[in-house]
Amino acid sequence: MEPRNWPVPVIAGNWKMHKGPEETRAFFEIFCRAHAPRDDRSVWFFPPALSLHAALEATASRPDLRIGVQHIHWEDTGAFTGEISATMAYQAGARLTLVGHSERRQLFGDTDEAVAARTVAALAAGLTPVVCVGETLEQRKGGALEVVLARQLDTVLAALQVGRAETLLLAYEPVWAIGTGVNATPDDAAAAHRFLRTRLRERAGGPAAAAIPILYGGSVKPANAAELLAASDVDGLLVGGASLDPESFARLADTPAP
């Protein structure tokens, strides 16, 4: 694991299944002109795996921009057609990975245990995992927000060796706010992040709770980025659709932080 040498806030763009290699190169040609390097924040990208090499090449002269993958398998090798291991991702140049994104949980059946196993594999390979947690609309309406977040977080923490928790990030994603245009209010985000911070303190100790950044993800746009970053315990943003336009995302990446 590389030493943590990146400042907060962390502004991360998850491209999901968008942008092949040609589109990736075109994106960064514009983005790198629009967003100058700065040392008061971190800007990360999670392109599709097939566009990883193009993203790394396009940002080779910009060490302030970090590139990761969207998903890894928990095994290092094996008969898992279509999957990539954390070691493969690291060897290909990735230094970050998303783990347990809500779409992986909802559409592809990732369990809490699978998310924990992927987190362990990421750390073992030297990748920084961004572990995603969050509730569905039905769970929120049923008053199960804290139960769901606690279960998801505790399963990951229980799988880690002592002292390893400080090397991950969390991303709170209210599932009902992803790709819907409906975002949680800053108060909603602050309440969920506050609960996660308290849970980290209880389960992993004070140093880990203080060291782990918690990002908010869910219909983040340039128009609401500043108020979300200003919310208590929000250390950054995990951006989906709004990260696909280079000029718009450059503005979002430059959002003033408190």
C-alpha positions as CSV (number, residue, x, y, z in Angstrom):
1,M,0.0,0.0,0.0
2,E,1.4,3.4,-1.0
3,P,1.5,5.9,1.8
4,R,-1.4,8.2,2.0
5,N,-0.2,11.4,0.3
6,W,-3.4,12.9,-1.0
7,P,-5.3,15.8,0.5
8,V,-9.1,16.2,1.1
9,P,-11.5,16.9,-0.2
10,V,-11.4,14.0,-2.6
11,I,-13.4,14.6,-5.8
12,A,-13.8,11.3,-7.7
13,G,-15.5,10.7,-11.0
14,N,-17.0,7.2,-11.6
15,W,-17.6,6.9,-15.4
16,K,-19.5,3.6,-15.1
17,M,-19.9,2.0,-18.5
18,H,-19.1,5.2,-20.5
19,K,-16.0,6.3,-22.5
20,G,-13.8,3.9,-24.5
21,P,-10.1,4.6,-25.0
22,E,-10.6,7.2,-27.7
23,E,-13.3,9.1,-25.7
24,T,-11.0,8.9,-22.6
25,R,-8.1,10.5,-24.4
26,A,-10.4,13.3,-25.7
27,F,-11.8,13.9,-22.3
28,F,-8.5,14.4,-20.6
29,E,-7.2,16.7,-23.4
30,I,-10.0,19.1,-22.4
31,F,-10.1,18.4,-18.7
32,C,-6.3,18.9,-18.2
33,R,-6.5,22.3,-19.8
34,A,-9.6,23.3,-17.8
35,H,-8.4,22.1,-14.4
36,A,-5.0,23.2,-13.2
37,P,-3.0,21.2,-10.6
38,R,-3.7,22.2,-7.0
39,D,-2.5,20.9,-3.7
40,D,-5.6,21.5,-1.6
41,R,-7.7,18.6,-2.9
42,S,-7.5,15.2,-4.7
43,V,-9.1,14.5,-8.1
44,W,-9.6,10.8,-8.9
45,F,-11.1,9.0,-11.9
46,F,-12.6,5.5,-12.2
47,P,-12.9,4.8,-16.0
48,P,-14.0,1.4,-17.4
49,A,-11.2,-1.2,-17.2
50,L,-10.6,-1.1,-21.0
51,S,-9.9,2.6,-20.8
52,L,-7.5,2.4,-17.9
53,H,-4.4,2.5,-20.0
54,A,-5.7,5.4,-22.1
55,A,-6.5,7.3,-18.9
56,L,-3.0,6.6,-17.4
57,E,-1.3,7.7,-20.7
58,A,-3.4,10.9,-20.9
59,T,-2.6,11.9,-17.3
60,A,1.1,10.8,-17.3
61,S,2.2,14.5,-16.9
62,R,-0.4,15.2,-14.2
63,P,0.6,13.3,-11.0
64,D,-2.2,15.3,-9.2
65,L,-4.8,13.1,-11.0
66,R,-5.1,9.5,-9.8
67,I,-6.7,6.7,-11.8
68,G,-8.5,3.6,-10.5
69,V,-10.7,0.7,-11.6
70,Q,-14.4,0.3,-10.8
71,H,-14.4,-3.3,-9.6
72,I,-12.1,-6.2,-8.7
73,H,-12.4,-9.9,-7.9
74,W,-11.4,-11.1,-4.4
75,E,-9.2,-13.9,-5.9
76,D,-5.8,-13.3,-7.3
77,T,-6.2,-15.7,-10.2
78,G,-8.7,-18.3,-11.3
79,A,-11.4,-19.4,-13.6
80,F,-13.5,-16.2,-13.4
81,T,-14.2,-15.2,-16.9
82,G,-14.7,-11.5,-17.4
83,E,-13.2,-10.6,-14.0
84,I,-9.9,-8.8,-13.1
85,S,-7.9,-9.2,-9.9
86,A,-6.6,-6.5,-7.7
87,T,-3.0,-7.6,-8.6
88,M,-3.8,-7.3,-12.3
89,A,-5.3,-3.8,-11.8
90,Y,-2.2,-2.7,-9.9
91,Q,0.2,-4.1,-12.5
92,A,-1.8,-2.3,-15.2
93,G,-1.2,1.0,-13.3
94,A,-4.3,1.5,-11.2
95,R,-3.8,2.6,-7.6
96,L,-7.4,2.9,-6.6
97,T,-10.6,0.8,-6.8
98,L,-14.2,1.2,-6.1
99,V,-15.6,-1.7,-3.9
100,G,-19.3,-2.5,-3.4
101,H,-20.7,0.3,-5.5
102,S,-24.5,0.3,-5.2
103,E,-24.9,-0.9,-8.8
104,R,-22.6,-3.9,-8.1
105,R,-24.7,-4.7,-5.1
106,Q,-28.1,-4.1,-6.7
107,L,-27.5,-5.4,-10.2
108,F,-24.8,-8.0,-9.8
109,G,-25.6,-9.4,-6.3
110,D,-22.5,-8.3,-4.4
111,T,-23.1,-9.3,-0.8
112,D,-21.6,-7.6,2.2
113,E,-19.2,-10.6,2.5
114,A,-18.1,-10.2,-1.1
115,V,-17.5,-6.5,-0.6
116,A,-15.4,-7.3,2.4
117,A,-13.4,-9.9,0.5
118,R,-12.8,-7.5,-2.4
119,T,-11.6,-4.9,0.1
120,V,-9.1,-7.3,1.7
121,A,-7.8,-8.2,-1.8
122,A,-7.4,-4.5,-2.8
123,L,-5.4,-3.7,0.3
124,A,-3.2,-6.8,-0.2
125,A,-2.4,-5.8,-3.8
126,G,-1.6,-2.2,-2.9
127,L,-4.8,-0.6,-4.1
128,T,-6.6,2.1,-2.1
129,P,-10.2,0.9,-1.9
130,V,-13.2,3.3,-1.8
131,V,-15.8,1.1,-0.1
132,C,-19.4,2.2,-1.0
133,V,-22.3,1.8,1.5
134,G,-25.8,3.1,1.4
135,E,-29.5,2.3,1.8
136,T,-32.4,1.8,-0.7
137,L,-35.5,4.0,-0.6
138,E,-37.5,1.1,1.0
139,Q,-34.9,0.7,3.7
140,R,-34.8,4.4,4.4
141,K,-38.6,4.7,4.6
142,G,-38.6,1.7,6.9
143,G,-36.2,3.4,9.3
144,A,-33.4,1.0,8.6
145,L,-30.7,3.5,7.5
146,E,-28.4,3.0,10.5
147,V,-29.0,-0.8,10.6
148,V,-28.0,-1.1,6.9
149,L,-25.0,1.2,7.2
150,A,-23.8,-0.6,10.3
151,R,-24.1,-4.0,8.7
152,Q,-22.3,-3.0,5.6
153,L,-19.5,-1.3,7.4
154,D,-19.0,-3.8,10.2
155,T,-18.7,-6.7,7.7
156,V,-15.8,-4.9,6.0
157,L,-14.1,-3.9,9.2
158,A,-14.3,-7.4,10.7
159,A,-12.4,-8.8,7.7
160,L,-9.5,-6.4,8.0
161,Q,-6.3,-6.9,10.0
162,V,-5.7,-4.5,12.9
163,G,-4.4,-1.1,11.6
164,R,-5.6,-1.6,8.0
165,A,-8.8,0.3,8.3
166,E,-6.9,3.7,8.0
167,T,-5.9,2.8,4.5
168,L,-9.4,2.8,3.0
169,L,-12.1,5.4,2.2
170,L,-15.8,5.2,2.5
171,A,-18.4,6.5,0.1
172,Y,-22.0,7.0,1.3
173,E,-24.4,6.4,-1.6
174,P,-28.1,6.7,-0.8
175,V,-29.2,4.3,-3.5
176,W,-32.4,6.3,-4.1
177,A,-30.4,9.3,-5.1
178,I,-28.1,7.7,-7.7
179,G,-28.9,8.6,-11.3
180,T,-32.4,9.8,-10.3
181,G,-31.7,13.5,-10.2
182,V,-32.9,13.4,-6.5
183,N,-30.0,14.1,-4.2
184,A,-29.9,13.8,-0.4
185,T,-29.9,17.2,1.3
186,P,-26.7,18.4,3.0
187,D,-28.5,17.5,6.3
188,D,-29.2,14.0,5.1
189,A,-25.6,13.5,4.0
190,A,-24.3,15.0,7.3
191,A,-26.5,12.7,9.4
192,A,-25.4,9.5,7.5
193,H,-21.7,10.6,7.5
194,R,-21.9,11.4,11.3
195,F,-23.3,7.9,11.9
196,L,-20.5,6.3,9.9
197,R,-17.8,8.3,11.7
198,T,-19.2,7.3,15.0
199,R,-19.4,3.7,14.0
200,L,-15.8,3.8,12.8
201,R,-14.7,5.2,16.1
202,E,-16.6,2.4,17.9
203,R,-15.3,-0.4,15.7
204,A,-11.9,0.7,14.5
205,G,-10.8,3.3,17.0
206,G,-10.3,7.0,17.1
207,P,-7.3,7.2,14.8
208,A,-9.1,5.3,12.0
209,A,-12.2,7.3,12.4
210,A,-10.2,10.5,12.0
211,A,-8.1,9.2,9.1
212,I,-10.8,7.7,6.9
213,P,-12.4,10.2,4.4
214,I,-16.1,9.7,3.8
215,L,-17.3,10.8,0.4
216,Y,-20.9,11.5,-0.6
217,G,-22.3,10.1,-3.8
218,G,-25.7,10.5,-5.3
219,S,-26.8,13.0,-8.1
220,V,-23.9,15.3,-7.4
221,K,-23.7,18.2,-9.8
222,P,-21.8,21.5,-10.0
223,A,-24.9,23.3,-8.7
224,N,-25.0,21.3,-5.4
225,A,-21.4,20.4,-4.9
226,A,-20.5,23.4,-2.7
227,E,-23.3,22.9,-0.2
228,L,-22.6,19.1,0.0
229,L,-18.9,19.7,0.6
230,A,-19.8,22.2,3.4
231,A,-21.9,19.6,5.2
232,S,-20.4,18.2,8.4
233,D,-18.2,15.1,8.0
234,V,-18.3,15.2,4.2
235,D,-14.7,14.8,3.0
236,G,-15.4,14.7,-0.7
237,L,-17.7,13.6,-3.5
238,L,-18.2,10.5,-5.6
239,V,-19.6,11.8,-8.9
240,G,-21.4,9.8,-11.6
241,G,-23.0,11.3,-14.6
242,A,-21.7,14.8,-13.9
243,S,-18.1,13.5,-14.3
244,L,-18.6,12.7,-17.9
245,D,-18.3,16.2,-19.3
246,P,-14.8,17.5,-19.0
247,E,-15.5,21.2,-18.7
248,S,-18.4,20.6,-16.3
249,F,-16.4,18.2,-14.1
250,A,-13.4,20.6,-14.1
251,R,-15.7,23.2,-12.6
252,L,-17.0,20.7,-10.1
253,A,-13.4,19.6,-9.2
254,D,-12.6,23.3,-8.4
255,T,-15.6,23.7,-6.1
256,P,-14.5,25.8,-3.1
257,A,-14.3,23.7,0.0
258,P,-14.7,25.0,3.6
